[in-house]
Amino acid sequence: MFDDYLRRELKVGFEQADAGQLEPWDMEATLQEAHRRHAVSKP
């Protein structure tokens, strides 16, 4: 299931990059979002 999600998200990212829709990657914001999602998904 995670593999499918990852593939879909990467596909979107590659399509955006190919179309020139690039922006700087905010690593701190990305990590905060990952931590938030992880905390929400815990039973």
HELIX and SHEET records of a PDB file:
HELIX    1   1 PHE A    2  ASP A   18  1                                  17    
HELIX    2   2 MET A   27  SER A   41  1                                  15    
END                                                                             
